[in-house]
Amino acid sequence: MKLYKFIIILTFLSHAAFSDDIHRYGTTAANFLEIGIGSASGGMGEAYVAVANDLSAVYWNPAGLSSLKGVGIQFMIQPWVVNINTIFAAGAVNVPRIGTFALSLTQIGYGQMDVTTLAYQEGTGEQYTANELALTFSFSRRLVPWFSFGTNAKLVQSNIWHASATVKPIVSNFATLTLAADALHPNNNTESINIGFAFKFKFPGNGAIVFRGGQKALYMDEPQFGLTGGLGLEWNFLNNRKIVVDYAYKTMGILGNVHATTIGLNF
C-alpha cells in the first residue's frame, strides 16, 4: 500500500512538473474552426456546449438540434480582427419520428494583402487573399425527453492565392436564468474554462429579451480573451413563427474588440 501511494504521488508530481512546458501552439490545421459561432454563445463567453438549442448547435453540440421544431434558418456575420470576417449560414428541418437534419456553411475571409518578395519587400503591386470554408451536414434525434444525440459530417477547404487544401436552468413563468461552464482540454493550447449566463425575460404571446454575459479562457496561459456580453431579441408572429436577433460583444486584449450579429427565422 505504501508503494502504491508513492507511485500515485510521483505521477502527480511528474505531471505538474511537465504539463506547463509543451502546449503545441500552432500545430493543428483548420484553426478557423475554433472561432465560436453565434452571438448568443459569444455573449456567454462561449460556455455554450450544454445549452445550445438553436442552429448554432451545429458548431457547439449537434445534439442540441433536436430542440428545433419545424424549419429553421440562421445567418451570422462577425467582423473579426485585422480585417478577418466570419460568415455562417445554416438551415434545418425536423422530420417527425426521424430527427433533425441541418446543413451549414462557415466562411472565413482574410481580406486583401500585398504580395511581397525578397526583391520587393514593400510590395510587387499585386494582392492576394485567403479563404477557408467548412460545409457541415448534421443529424440529431431526441430518444427520450432527457437524452438526445447528434453527429456532424464536415468538409473543410483552405485556399490561399494559388494553393488550396481540402480535408475530408432555473425557470419561472416569465423568466429563465441559465448558468453554463465549459472545461476545455485542447491539443494545441493550455487548459481553460469558459463561463457564462443568460437571463431571458418573456413577453407571453409576443417574444422575449435575453441578456447575456461571460468570461472566456479562464486559467489559460497568457490569454487575450476577456469579458463578453450580449443581447437577444425574439419576436413571435403568425402562429408561432419567430424571428431571433442576437448581438455579442467580445474583448480580445491587444487584438481589439469584436462584434457579432446573428439573425434567425423559425417557422
Secondary structure, DSSP 8 states (H G I E B T S, - for coil): -HHHHHHHHHHHHHHHHHTTT---TT-SS-GGGGS---HHHHHTTT--TTT--STTHHHH-GGGGGG--SEEEEEEEEE-STT-EEEEEEEEEEETTTEEEEEEEEEEEEEEEE---SS-TT--S-EEEEEEEEEEEEEEEEEETTEEEEEEEEEEEEEETTEEEEE--EE-SSEEEEEEEEEE--SSS--EEEEEEEEEEEETTTEEEEEEEEEEEET-SS----EEEEEEEEEEETTTEEEEEEEEEEE-GGG-EEEEEEEEEE-
